[in-house]
Amino acid sequence: MSTSTTEALTGATSSAPSLPAAATTADGASGERSARRATVGIGIVLVAQLMLVLDATVVNVALPHIRTDLGFSPAGLSWVLNAYTLAFGGLLLLGGRLGDVFGRLRTFELGLAVFTVASLLGGLATTPTWLIAARTLQGVGAALAAPGVLALLTTSAPNEAARNRGLALFTAVSSAGASIGLLLGGVLTDVVSWHWTLFVNVPIGVGVLLLARRFVSETPRVGGRFDVVGAVTATVGSVSVVHGFISAADRGWTSPVTLASFVVGVLLIGWFVRTEGRVSAPLLPLALVRNRHRAGALVLMALVVGAQFSTFFLVTQYLQLVLGFSPVATGEAFLPLSLAIFATSRVSARLVASIGPRALMLAGTTGLTVSFLWLSGISTTSTYAAHLLGALVLNGVSAALVFMPVTVVVLGGVERSQAGTVSGLLQTAQQLGGAVGLAAIVSVYASQSQPGQFVPGVQPAFLTSAGFTLVALLVAAVVLRPRKPAPADA
């Protein structure tokens, strides 16, 4: 309870001597119960957020075991990650809109139920197609549940102090989720089997669903229409582009299937842009991306996340298949990267204020490019301490230097009423950029790989990642340069 509220209640009590003591005691007990209910509600929502975040990485450590058990091809294995991120990113804006219209809690519960059932189905998978379908359904559930997390956090908090604590915990959970996912995935794969990297979501999801309605309040509804055409064209178009890259690795760049995938993807994305300019309630108001700086920052973020996905995908397999690390040791091997991101994030906000976002983005994209060039040199005789550790730390520090300033630029100058849409747009750029980038990099890797050997395709794959971040560096240098003041402004 805030100080002003406490003073107001104290004054009201002292000025009303006729108020029965029993009533005052009852009001106090009621307030304590409400505060406890709100605290539990915030905890429940944060548990769900942790589950959604860590699920993007929890299966990474299990990829070599999944490939062996289910018979994935080197390129096809990337669909285990991309099926989730494509559905999540493609439907994220629609999920936010559904929450506005039907209520955040109801949409959150629906999404969490879908996510939990899909996790159970994924854990039972015995074929590649089965697992990919389950991961896609997980992404659909996450897209419905995730947009409501922040709204439910703020509405569950009884006062501003509690709301700020909830937001701080949300940031911590989101930051730590990837690291926890890698460690948890390693333990589950090592101790039980890779199936439990998906089964673990089931008891958590059921528990949250049983408690959410009891401790979390529904948000007000806002009337409006749904841009279903926009959601479908954006998602299917992205899937088609990703399928084109994967097909290129298996069938070649001139294959009719590959070319058809790219053509369909480009046409659907063009249809999506045209739709957003015509419908009354678009998922993506085009005015938001006509701003050169915002559009450039979104492109930069998509490029960086696409390159980063290759780090998790390739290094995870290299550690186990070449260096002989166990799944648990593989998860621990990523701790320096995660700690570097966490530590650098603590100071990046102050750096943005002191030297500006563009300088940080230039430094971050340069560091990422160097880290990928460093990783491209690994071989069968490399060691973790000598050849990977330094590159992973540099990668983590550089990534953290990029994420904060990009967020500042994307959200800069946005009206309060559009902040949620722009935040969703940033998350969409991360998810879709990661999926398309990973597909392109894995396609390069698979085209150079040799049966029974992991290393031959690694060098060109990491060089491709370096190419992504080099383009991001050029975007920061050219597109995000400050505007020259007009004569009147001077």
HELIX and SHEET records of a PDB file:
HELIX    1   1 THR A    3  SER A   14  1                                  12    
HELIX    2   2 ALA A   21  LEU A   54  1                                  34    
HELIX    3   3 LEU A   63  LEU A   70  1                                   8    
HELIX    4   4 GLY A   76  SER A   78  5                                   3    
HELIX    5   5 TRP A   79  PHE A  102  1                                  24    
HELIX    6   6 ARG A  104  GLY A  123  1                                  20    
HELIX    7   7 PRO A  128  ALA A  145  1                                  18    
HELIX    8   8 PRO A  147  SER A  156  1                                  10    
HELIX    9   9 GLU A  160  VAL A  191  1                                  32    
HELIX   10  10 TRP A  196  PHE A  199  1                                   4    
HELIX   11  11 ASN A  201  PHE A  215  1                                  15    
HELIX   12  12 VAL A  228  ARG A  251  1                                  24    
HELIX   13  13 PRO A  256  GLU A  276  1                                  21    
HELIX   14  14 LEU A  286  VAL A  289  5                                   4    
HELIX   15  15 ARG A  292  LEU A  321  1                                  30    
HELIX   16  16 PRO A  327  ALA A  333  1                                   7    
HELIX   17  17 LEU A  335  ILE A  355  1                                  21    
HELIX   18  18 PRO A  357  LEU A  375  1                                  19    
HELIX   19  19 TYR A  384  LEU A  388  3                                   5    
HELIX   20  20 LEU A  389  LEU A  411  1                                  23    
HELIX   21  21 ARG A  416  GLN A  418  5                                   3    
HELIX   22  22 ALA A  419  GLN A  448  1                                  30    
HELIX   23  23 VAL A  455  GLY A  457  5                                   3    
HELIX   24  24 VAL A  458  LEU A  474  1                                  17    
HELIX   25  25 VAL A  475  VAL A  479  3                                   5    
END                                                                             
